[in-house]
Amino acid sequence: MRPIPVTPQTVQIARRVIWFEEPEQALADPIRFMAYAMTYARHEDMRVIRQYVSDDEIRDALDAAPPGIIDPRSWAYWNLKMGRFPPPAMRERTFGGNLAASSSLSPQERRRAGVQAWREIRDQQPPTDLDEVRRRAARTWRMKYGPHKKH
């Protein structure tokens, strides 16, 4: 997919649809930008973006979109707009190494593998002093909702 040019209009759109990063960084990855735009952009925004993006590029963006960005409603809409009905299955977001490659596993086996992957990640975290966490939470609660505050 061709890069989307950095113009005052595209920067304004990028700032709105990918609000958590700089517009130039958002526009640097056109596939990811299009995934967010297909989900969050307004109709006027898409009219501007469509000046730079062809139907084939939108199809490419749909096929290569990172999982978890495009919601099911937007997925159905944009696939229909691109002449793909019924729409292909959305890519699933998976966690834990090679779980994505193990689609032949039963739901119970996938759950066990996910729990194991979570435990491995948790074990890599530094130990937490839970008593200190509780003290801090209690202090914060008292400051916010203590007797001097009205509920």
TIVO-2410 file (N, C-alpha, C; in nm, 3 decimals):
# residues 151
REC num residu      c1      c2      c3 atome chaine
REC   1      M   0.084  -0.118   0.000     N      A
REC   1      M   0.000   0.000   0.000    CA      A
REC   1      M   0.088   0.124   0.000     C      A
REC   2      R   0.051   0.220  -0.080     N      A
REC   2      R   0.126   0.345  -0.087    CA      A
REC   2      R   0.112   0.423   0.043     C      A
REC   3      P   0.217   0.499   0.078     N      A
REC   3      P   0.205   0.583   0.198    CA      A
REC   3      P   0.099   0.690   0.178     C      A
REC   4      I   0.036   0.729   0.286     N      A
REC   4      I  -0.061   0.837   0.283    CA      A
REC   4      I   0.016   0.966   0.310     C      A
REC   5      P   0.005   1.065   0.221     N      A
REC   5      P   0.087   1.186   0.238    CA      A
REC   5      P   0.051   1.263   0.365     C      A
REC   6      V   0.151   1.329   0.418     N      A
REC   6      V   0.133   1.414   0.536    CA      A
REC   6      V   0.094   1.552   0.487     C      A
REC   7      T  -0.034   1.583   0.502     N      A
REC   7      T  -0.088   1.714   0.465    CA      A
REC   7      T  -0.160   1.769   0.588     C      A
REC   8      P  -0.194   1.898   0.588     N      A
REC   8      P  -0.269   1.950   0.704    CA      A
REC   8      P  -0.398   1.873   0.731     C      A
REC   9      Q  -0.468   1.831   0.623     N      A
REC   9      Q  -0.592   1.756   0.641    CA      A
REC   9      Q  -0.566   1.616   0.698     C      A
REC  10      T  -0.468   1.544   0.642     N      A
REC  10      T  -0.443   1.408   0.691    CA      A
REC  10      T  -0.386   1.409   0.833     C      A
REC  11      V  -0.309   1.512   0.866     N      A
REC  11      V  -0.257   1.525   1.002    CA      A
REC  11      V  -0.373   1.546   1.099     C      A
REC  12      Q  -0.468   1.629   1.063     N      A
REC  12      Q  -0.584   1.654   1.148    CA      A
REC  12      Q  -0.665   1.525   1.167     C      A
REC  13      I  -0.682   1.448   1.061     N      A
REC  13      I  -0.757   1.321   1.070    CA      A
REC  13      I  -0.680   1.222   1.156     C      A
REC  14      A  -0.550   1.211   1.132     N      A
REC  14      A  -0.468   1.117   1.209    CA      A
REC  14      A  -0.471   1.152   1.357     C      A
REC  15      R  -0.469   1.280   1.388     N      A
REC  15      R  -0.473   1.324   1.529    CA      A
REC  15      R  -0.604   1.281   1.594     C      A
REC  16      R  -0.712   1.277   1.516     N      A
REC  16      R  -0.842   1.240   1.571    CA      A
REC  16      R  -0.861   1.089   1.580     C      A
REC  17      V  -0.817   1.013   1.479     N      A
REC  17      V  -0.846   0.868   1.481    CA      A
REC  17      V  -0.741   0.787   1.555     C      A
REC  18      I  -0.618   0.835   1.561     N      A
REC  18      I  -0.514   0.768   1.641    CA      A
REC  18      I  -0.461   0.875   1.736     C      A
REC  19      W  -0.541   0.904   1.836     N      A
REC  19      W  -0.515   1.015   1.927    CA      A
REC  19      W  -0.398   0.992   2.020     C      A
REC  20      F  -0.352   0.871   2.033     N      A
REC  20      F  -0.249   0.838   2.132    CA      A
REC  20      F  -0.108   0.842   2.077     C      A
REC  21      E  -0.089   0.884   1.952     N      A
REC  21      E   0.046   0.900   1.899    CA      A
REC  21      E   0.051   1.017   1.803     C      A
REC  22      E   0.171   1.057   1.769     N      A
REC  22      E   0.189   1.171   1.680    CA      A
REC  22      E   0.131   1.139   1.542     C      A
REC  23      P   0.066   1.236   1.477     N      A
REC  23      P   0.005   1.211   1.346    CA      A
REC  23      P   0.103   1.159   1.241     C      A
REC  24      E   0.225   1.213   1.239     N      A
REC  24      E   0.322   1.167   1.139    CA      A
REC  24      E   0.357   1.020   1.160     C      A
REC  25      Q   0.366   0.979   1.286     N      A
REC  25      Q   0.393   0.838   1.316    CA      A
REC  25      Q   0.274   0.751   1.274     C      A
REC  26      A   0.153   0.798   1.298     N      A
REC  26      A   0.033   0.724   1.260    CA      A
REC  26      A   0.025   0.707   1.109     C      A
REC  27      L   0.056   0.812   1.036     N      A
REC  27      L   0.047   0.806   0.889    CA      A
REC  27      L   0.161   0.725   0.827     C      A
REC  28      A   0.267   0.702   0.902     N      A
REC  28      A   0.382   0.627   0.850    CA      A
REC  28      A   0.350   0.480   0.825     C      A
REC  29      D   0.248   0.426   0.893     N      A
REC  29      D   0.206   0.287   0.872    CA      A
REC  29      D   0.066   0.289   0.812     C      A
REC  30      P   0.055   0.294   0.678     N      A
REC  30      P  -0.076   0.314   0.615    CA      A
REC  30      P  -0.177   0.201   0.643     C      A
REC  31      I  -0.131   0.078   0.655     N      A
REC  31      I  -0.224  -0.033   0.683    CA      A
REC  31      I  -0.289  -0.013   0.820     C      A
REC  32      R  -0.208   0.013   0.920     N      A
REC  32      R  -0.259   0.033   1.056    CA      A
REC  32      R  -0.344   0.159   1.062     C      A
REC  33      F  -0.299   0.267   0.996     N      A
REC  33      F  -0.377   0.390   0.993    CA      A
REC  33      F  -0.515   0.365   0.932     C      A
REC  34      M  -0.520   0.291   0.822     N      A
REC  34      M  -0.648   0.262   0.757    CA      A
REC  34      M  -0.738   0.178   0.848     C      A
REC  35      A  -0.680   0.086   0.924     N      A
REC  35      A  -0.762   0.005   1.016    CA      A
REC  35      A  -0.830   0.097   1.117     C      A
REC  36      Y  -0.755   0.190   1.174     N      A
REC  36      Y  -0.814   0.285   1.270    CA      A
REC  36      Y  -0.913   0.377   1.199     C      A
REC  37      A  -0.881   0.422   1.080     N      A
REC  37      A  -0.969   0.513   1.007    CA      A
REC  37      A  -1.101   0.443   0.974     C      A
REC  38      M  -1.095   0.317   0.932     N      A
REC  38      M  -1.219   0.245   0.899    CA      A
REC  38      M  -1.307   0.227   1.022     C      A
REC  39      T  -1.248   0.234   1.139     N      A
REC  39      T  -1.325   0.218   1.263    CA      A
REC  39      T  -1.370   0.352   1.320     C      A
REC  40      Y  -1.282   0.453   1.321     N      A
REC  40      Y  -1.310   0.577   1.395    CA      A
REC  40      Y  -1.330   0.701   1.310     C      A
REC  41      A  -1.293   0.699   1.184     N      A
REC  41      A  -1.302   0.822   1.103    CA      A
REC  41      A  -1.447   0.856   1.072     C      A
REC  42      R  -1.473   0.984   1.059     N      A
REC  42      R  -1.604   1.032   1.019    CA      A
REC  42      R  -1.615   1.023   0.867     C      A
REC  43      H  -1.737   1.040   0.819     N      A
REC  43      H  -1.760   1.033   0.674    CA      A
REC  43      H  -1.675   1.136   0.600     C      A
REC  44      E  -1.667   1.258   0.654     N      A
REC  44      E  -1.588   1.363   0.589    CA      A
REC  44      E  -1.439   1.326   0.587     C      A
REC  45      D  -1.394   1.261   0.695     N      A
REC  45      D  -1.254   1.218   0.701    CA      A
REC  45      D  -1.225   1.117   0.591     C      A
REC  46      M  -1.316   1.021   0.576     N      A
REC  46      M  -1.293   0.917   0.474    CA      A
REC  46      M  -1.296   0.975   0.333     C      A
REC  47      R  -1.374   1.080   0.311     N      A
REC  47      R  -1.373   1.144   0.179    CA      A
REC  47      R  -1.234   1.200   0.149     C      A
REC  48      V  -1.170   1.257   0.248     N      A
REC  48      V  -1.033   1.309   0.229    CA      A
REC  48      V  -0.937   1.193   0.207     C      A
REC  49      I  -0.944   1.092   0.292     N      A
REC  49      I  -0.852   0.977   0.281    CA      A
REC  49      I  -0.868   0.907   0.147     C      A
REC  50      R  -0.993   0.898   0.099     N      A
REC  50      R  -1.018   0.828  -0.028    CA      A
REC  50      R  -0.952   0.898  -0.148     C      A
REC  51      Q  -0.910   1.023  -0.131     N      A
REC  51      Q  -0.836   1.090  -0.238    CA      A
REC  51      Q  -0.699   1.025  -0.260     C      A
REC  52      Y  -0.648   0.960  -0.155     N      A
REC  52      Y  -0.515   0.902  -0.159    CA      A
REC  52      Y  -0.514   0.749  -0.159     C      A
REC  53      V  -0.629   0.687  -0.136     N      A
REC  53      V  -0.634   0.541  -0.119    CA      A
REC  53      V  -0.736   0.482  -0.217     C      A
REC  54      S  -0.692   0.387  -0.297     N      A
REC  54      S  -0.781   0.322  -0.394    CA      A
REC  54      S  -0.860   0.209  -0.328     C      A
REC  55      D  -0.959   0.157  -0.401     N      A
REC  55      D  -1.036   0.043  -0.351    CA      A
REC  55      D  -0.946  -0.078  -0.327     C      A
REC  56      D  -0.852  -0.102  -0.418     N      A
REC  56      D  -0.761  -0.215  -0.400    CA      A
REC  56      D  -0.678  -0.199  -0.274     C      A
REC  57      E  -0.636  -0.077  -0.245     N      A
REC  57      E  -0.557  -0.053  -0.124    CA      A
REC  57      E  -0.643  -0.070   0.003     C      A
REC  58      I  -0.771  -0.036  -0.006     N      A
REC  58      I  -0.859  -0.059   0.109    CA      A
REC  58      I  -0.875  -0.209   0.129     C      A
REC  59      R  -0.890  -0.285   0.021     N      A
REC  59      R  -0.898  -0.431   0.034    CA      A
REC  59      R  -0.770  -0.486   0.096     C      A
REC  60      D  -0.654  -0.435   0.051     N      A
REC  60      D  -0.527  -0.478   0.110    CA      A
REC  60      D  -0.521  -0.444   0.259     C      A
REC  61      A  -0.569  -0.325   0.294     N      A
REC  61      A  -0.568  -0.284   0.435    CA      A
REC  61      A  -0.659  -0.374   0.518     C      A
REC  62      L  -0.774  -0.411   0.463     N      A
REC  62      L  -0.863  -0.503   0.534    CA      A
REC  62      L  -0.796  -0.639   0.555     C      A
REC  63      D  -0.730  -0.687   0.451     N      A
REC  63      D  -0.666  -0.819   0.459    CA      A
REC  63      D  -0.548  -0.820   0.556     C      A
REC  64      A  -0.479  -0.708   0.568     N      A
REC  64      A  -0.356  -0.704   0.649    CA      A
REC  64      A  -0.374  -0.629   0.780     C      A
REC  65      A  -0.495  -0.585   0.811     N      A
REC  65      A  -0.517  -0.505   0.933    CA      A
REC  65      A  -0.479  -0.585   1.057     C      A
REC  66      P  -0.410  -0.520   1.150     N      A
REC  66      P  -0.380  -0.589   1.275    CA      A
REC  66      P  -0.509  -0.628   1.346     C      A
REC  67      P  -0.515  -0.749   1.400     N      A
REC  67      P  -0.639  -0.791   1.468    CA      A
REC  67      P  -0.667  -0.706   1.590     C      A
REC  68      G  -0.795  -0.684   1.616     N      A
REC  68      G  -0.836  -0.611   1.735    CA      A
REC  68      G  -0.860  -0.464   1.714     C      A
REC  69      I  -0.833  -0.410   1.595     N      A
REC  69      I  -0.855  -0.266   1.572    CA      A
REC  69      I  -0.991  -0.242   1.509     C      A
REC  70      I  -1.023  -0.313   1.403     N      A
REC  70      I  -1.150  -0.293   1.334    CA      A
REC  70      I  -1.259  -0.371   1.407     C      A
REC  71      D  -1.366  -0.301   1.443     N      A
REC  71      D  -1.477  -0.367   1.513    CA      A
REC  71      D  -1.563  -0.443   1.411     C      A
REC  72      P  -1.645  -0.538   1.455     N      A
REC  72      P  -1.723  -0.620   1.362    CA      A
REC  72      P  -1.815  -0.540   1.270     C      A
REC  73      R  -1.875  -0.434   1.322     N      A
REC  73      R  -1.966  -0.353   1.239    CA      A
REC  73      R  -1.889  -0.285   1.126     C      A
REC  74      S  -1.776  -0.225   1.158     N      A
REC  74      S  -1.694  -0.158   1.056    CA      A
REC  74      S  -1.639  -0.261   0.957     C      A
REC  75      W  -1.600  -0.378   1.008     N      A
REC  75      W  -1.550  -0.486   0.921    CA      A
REC  75      W  -1.656  -0.523   0.818     C      A
REC  76      A  -1.779  -0.542   0.861     N      A
REC  76      A  -1.887  -0.579   0.769    CA      A
REC  76      A  -1.913  -0.465   0.669     C      A
REC  77      Y  -1.917  -0.342   0.717     N      A
REC  77      Y  -1.944  -0.227   0.632    CA      A
REC  77      Y  -1.840  -0.212   0.521     C      A
REC  78      W  -1.711  -0.210   0.560     N      A
REC  78      W  -1.607  -0.184   0.460    CA      A
REC  78      W  -1.590  -0.301   0.364     C      A
REC  79      N  -1.610  -0.423   0.410     N      A
REC  79      N  -1.605  -0.535   0.316    CA      A
REC  79      N  -1.721  -0.527   0.217     C      A
REC  80      L  -1.839  -0.490   0.264     N      A
REC  80      L  -1.953  -0.473   0.175    CA      A
REC  80      L  -1.927  -0.362   0.074     C      A
REC  81      K  -1.871  -0.247   0.123     N      A
REC  81      K  -1.838  -0.136   0.033    CA      A
REC  81      K  -1.738  -0.178  -0.075     C      A
REC  82      M  -1.651  -0.272  -0.043     N      A
REC  82      M  -1.549  -0.318  -0.137    CA      A
REC  82      M  -1.597  -0.437  -0.220     C      A
REC  83      G  -1.726  -0.469  -0.210     N      A
REC  83      G  -1.784  -0.574  -0.293    CA      A
REC  83      G  -1.759  -0.714  -0.242     C      A
REC  84      R  -1.726  -0.726  -0.115     N      A
REC  84      R  -1.700  -0.859  -0.059    CA      A
REC  84      R  -1.813  -0.896   0.037     C      A
REC  85      F  -1.908  -0.975  -0.015     N      A
REC  85      F  -2.018  -1.023   0.067    CA      A
REC  85      F  -2.038  -1.170   0.040     C      A
REC  86      P  -2.045  -1.251   0.141     N      A
REC  86      P  -2.026  -1.218   0.281    CA      A
REC  86      P  -1.880  -1.184   0.308     C      A
REC  87      P  -1.855  -1.107   0.413     N      A
REC  87      P  -1.716  -1.067   0.440    CA      A
REC  87      P  -1.634  -1.187   0.488     C      A
REC  88      P  -1.504  -1.187   0.460     N      A
REC  88      P  -1.420  -1.294   0.514    CA      A
REC  88      P  -1.416  -1.285   0.667     C      A
REC  89      A  -1.376  -1.393   0.730     N      A
REC  89      A  -1.367  -1.394   0.875    CA      A
REC  89      A  -1.263  -1.292   0.922     C      A
REC  90      M  -1.295  -1.227   1.032     N      A
REC  90      M  -1.201  -1.131   1.091    CA      A
REC  90      M  -1.085  -1.208   1.151     C      A
REC  91      R  -0.967  -1.148   1.146     N      A
REC  91      R  -0.852  -1.209   1.213    CA      A
REC  91      R  -0.873  -1.199   1.362     C      A
REC  92      E  -0.837  -1.306   1.432     N      A
REC  92      E  -0.855  -1.308   1.578    CA      A
REC  92      E  -0.730  -1.261   1.647     C      A
REC  93      R  -0.750  -1.192   1.755     N      A
REC  93      R  -0.639  -1.148   1.839    CA      A
REC  93      R  -0.607  -1.261   1.936     C      A
REC  94      T  -0.483  -1.303   1.939     N      A
REC  94      T  -0.444  -1.411   2.029    CA      A
REC  94      T  -0.326  -1.367   2.114     C      A
REC  95      F  -0.312  -1.433   2.225     N      A
REC  95      F  -0.204  -1.403   2.317    CA      A
REC  95      F  -0.131  -1.532   2.349     C      A
REC  96      G  -0.003  -1.522   2.376     N      A
REC  96      G   0.071  -1.638   2.423    CA      A
REC  96      G   0.143  -1.714   2.314     C      A
REC  97      G   0.244  -1.655   2.256     N      A
REC  97      G   0.333  -1.726   2.166    CA      A
REC  97      G   0.264  -1.783   2.045     C      A
REC  98      N   0.268  -1.916   2.033     N      A
REC  98      N   0.219  -1.979   1.912    CA      A
REC  98      N   0.076  -2.029   1.924     C      A
REC  99      L  -0.006  -1.970   2.006     N      A
REC  99      L  -0.145  -2.010   2.015    CA      A
REC  99      L  -0.218  -1.989   1.883     C      A
REC 100      A  -0.181  -1.887   1.809     N      A
REC 100      A  -0.247  -1.861   1.682    CA      A
REC 100      A  -0.226  -1.977   1.586     C      A
REC 101      A  -0.110  -2.039   1.591     N      A
REC 101      A  -0.082  -2.150   1.501    CA      A
REC 101      A  -0.149  -2.278   1.545     C      A
REC 102      S  -0.203  -2.281   1.667     N      A
REC 102      S  -0.260  -2.404   1.719    CA      A
REC 102      S  -0.412  -2.400   1.716     C      A
REC 103      S  -0.469  -2.366   1.601     N      A
REC 103      S  -0.614  -2.356   1.590    CA      A
REC 103      S  -0.681  -2.493   1.597     C      A
REC 104      S  -0.604  -2.601   1.588     N      A
REC 104      S  -0.662  -2.735   1.596    CA      A
REC 104      S  -0.687  -2.777   1.740     C      A
REC 105      L  -0.646  -2.697   1.837     N      A
REC 105      L  -0.667  -2.730   1.978    CA      A
REC 105      L  -0.814  -2.711   2.016     C      A
REC 106      S  -0.860  -2.792   2.109     N      A
REC 106      S  -0.996  -2.777   2.161    CA      A
REC 106      S  -1.000  -2.651   2.246     C      A
REC 107      P  -1.120  -2.598   2.274     N      A
REC 107      P  -1.129  -2.479   2.360    CA      A
REC 107      P  -1.064  -2.500   2.497     C      A
REC 108      Q  -1.078  -2.618   2.554     N      A
REC 108      Q  -1.016  -2.644   2.684    CA      A
REC 108      Q  -0.864  -2.641   2.674     C      A
REC 109      E  -0.810  -2.699   2.566     N      A
REC 109      E  -0.664  -2.700   2.548    CA      A
REC 109      E  -0.613  -2.558   2.523     C      A
REC 110      R  -0.688  -2.480   2.448     N      A
REC 110      R  -0.648  -2.341   2.424    CA      A
REC 110      R  -0.651  -2.262   2.554     C      A
REC 111      R  -0.753  -2.286   2.637     N      A
REC 111      R  -0.761  -2.218   2.767    CA      A
REC 111      R  -0.642  -2.255   2.852     C      A
REC 112      R  -0.610  -2.385   2.859     N      A
REC 112      R  -0.495  -2.428   2.940    CA      A
REC 112      R  -0.366  -2.364   2.889     C      A
REC 113      A  -0.351  -2.360   2.756     N      A
REC 113      A  -0.230  -2.299   2.699    CA      A
REC 113      A  -0.226  -2.149   2.730     C      A
REC 114      G  -0.342  -2.083   2.726     N      A
REC 114      G  -0.347  -1.941   2.759    CA      A
REC 114      G  -0.314  -1.914   2.904     C      A
REC 115      V  -0.366  -1.998   2.993     N      A
REC 115      V  -0.336  -1.983   3.136    CA      A
REC 115      V  -0.187  -2.003   3.159     C      A
REC 116      Q  -0.129  -2.104   3.094     N      A
REC 116      Q   0.014  -2.130   3.109    CA      A
REC 116      Q   0.097  -2.011   3.058     C      A
REC 117      A   0.058  -1.955   2.943     N      A
REC 117      A   0.130  -1.839   2.889    CA      A
REC 117      A   0.118  -1.720   2.985     C      A
REC 118      W  -0.001  -1.700   3.045     N      A
REC 118      W  -0.020  -1.591   3.139    CA      A
REC 118      W   0.068  -1.611   3.262     C      A
REC 119      R   0.075  -1.735   3.312     N      A
REC 119      R   0.159  -1.762   3.429    CA      A
REC 119      R   0.306  -1.734   3.400     C      A
REC 120      E   0.350  -1.769   3.278     N      A
REC 120      E   0.489  -1.743   3.241    CA      A
REC 120      E   0.517  -1.593   3.239     C      A
REC 121      I   0.425  -1.517   3.185     N      A
REC 121      I   0.441  -1.372   3.181    CA      A
REC 121      I   0.440  -1.315   3.323     C      A
REC 122      R   0.346  -1.362   3.406     N      A
REC 122      R   0.336  -1.315   3.544    CA      A
REC 122      R   0.463  -1.346   3.622     C      A
REC 123      D   0.521  -1.466   3.600     N      A
REC 123      D   0.642  -1.505   3.671    CA      A
REC 123      D   0.762  -1.418   3.635     C      A
REC 124      Q   0.757  -1.353   3.518     N      A
REC 124      Q   0.867  -1.267   3.476    CA      A
REC 124      Q   0.858  -1.128   3.541     C      A
REC 125      Q   0.743  -1.095   3.602     N      A
REC 125      Q   0.724  -0.966   3.666    CA      A
REC 125      Q   0.798  -0.963   3.800     C      A
REC 126      P   0.847  -0.848   3.842     N      A
REC 126      P   0.911  -0.840   3.974    CA      A
REC 126      P   0.806  -0.865   4.082     C      A
REC 127      P   0.847  -0.924   4.193     N      A
REC 127      P   0.750  -0.952   4.300    CA      A
REC 127      P   0.693  -0.821   4.355     C      A
REC 128      T   0.566  -0.828   4.394     N      A
REC 128      T   0.496  -0.711   4.445    CA      A
REC 128      T   0.467  -0.731   4.593     C      A
REC 129      D   0.492  -0.628   4.672     N      A
REC 129      D   0.460  -0.631   4.814    CA      A
REC 129      D   0.312  -0.594   4.827     C      A
REC 130      L   0.226  -0.696   4.842     N      A
REC 130      L   0.082  -0.673   4.844    CA      A
REC 130      L   0.039  -0.590   4.964     C      A
REC 131      D   0.108  -0.604   5.076     N      A
REC 131      D   0.073  -0.522   5.193    CA      A
REC 131      D   0.093  -0.374   5.163     C      A
REC 132      E   0.202  -0.342   5.093     N      A
REC 132      E   0.228  -0.202   5.057    CA      A
REC 132      E   0.122  -0.153   4.958     C      A
REC 133      V   0.082  -0.237   4.864     N      A
REC 133      V  -0.022  -0.199   4.768    CA      A
REC 133      V  -0.152  -0.170   4.843     C      A
REC 134      R  -0.188  -0.255   4.940     N      A
REC 134      R  -0.310  -0.233   5.018    CA      A
REC 134      R  -0.301  -0.103   5.099     C      A
REC 135      R  -0.186  -0.077   5.163     N      A
REC 135      R  -0.169   0.046   5.241    CA      A
REC 135      R  -0.186   0.169   5.151     C      A
REC 136      R  -0.123   0.165   5.034     N      A
REC 136      R  -0.132   0.278   4.941    CA      A
REC 136      R  -0.277   0.299   4.896     C      A
REC 137      A  -0.348   0.189   4.865     N      A
REC 137      A  -0.487   0.200   4.822    CA      A
REC 137      A  -0.574   0.257   4.934     C      A
REC 138      A  -0.551   0.211   5.057     N      A
REC 138      A  -0.629   0.262   5.171    CA      A
REC 138      A  -0.601   0.410   5.192     C      A
REC 139      R  -0.475   0.452   5.181     N      A
REC 139      R  -0.439   0.593   5.196    CA      A
REC 139      R  -0.508   0.678   5.089     C      A
REC 140      T  -0.503   0.630   4.967     N      A
REC 140      T  -0.566   0.703   4.856    CA      A
REC 140      T  -0.716   0.714   4.878     C      A
REC 141      W  -0.778   0.604   4.922     N      A
REC 141      W  -0.922   0.605   4.945    CA      A
REC 141      W  -0.958   0.704   5.054     C      A
REC 142      R  -0.881   0.703   5.164     N      A
REC 142      R  -0.909   0.794   5.275    CA      A
REC 142      R  -0.895   0.939   5.231     C      A
REC 143      M  -0.793   0.968   5.149     N      A
REC 143      M  -0.773   1.106   5.102    CA      A
REC 143      M  -0.891   1.149   5.014     C      A
REC 144      K  -0.939   1.057   4.933     N      A
REC 144      K  -1.045   1.091   4.839    CA      A
REC 144      K  -1.184   1.089   4.904     C      A
REC 145      Y  -1.211   0.988   4.989     N      A
REC 145      Y  -1.344   0.969   5.044    CA      A
REC 145      Y  -1.351   0.975   5.196     C      A
REC 146      G  -1.248   1.028   5.260     N      A
REC 146      G  -1.243   1.031   5.405    CA      A
REC 146      G  -1.360   1.106   5.466     C      A
REC 147      P  -1.366   1.115   5.599     N      A
REC 147      P  -1.481   1.176   5.668    CA      A
REC 147      P  -1.504   1.322   5.632     C      A
REC 148      H  -1.400   1.392   5.590     N      A
REC 148      H  -1.417   1.534   5.557    CA      A
REC 148      H  -1.478   1.555   5.419     C      A
REC 149      K  -1.487   1.449   5.338     N      A
REC 149      K  -1.543   1.460   5.202    CA      A
REC 149      K  -1.691   1.423   5.205     C      A
REC 150      K  -1.773   1.489   5.123     N      A
REC 150      K  -1.914   1.451   5.108    CA      A
REC 150      K  -1.923   1.351   4.994     C      A
REC 151      H  -2.004   1.249   5.013     N      A
REC 151      H  -2.016   1.141   4.915    CA      A
REC 151      H  -2.121   1.174   4.812     C      A
***
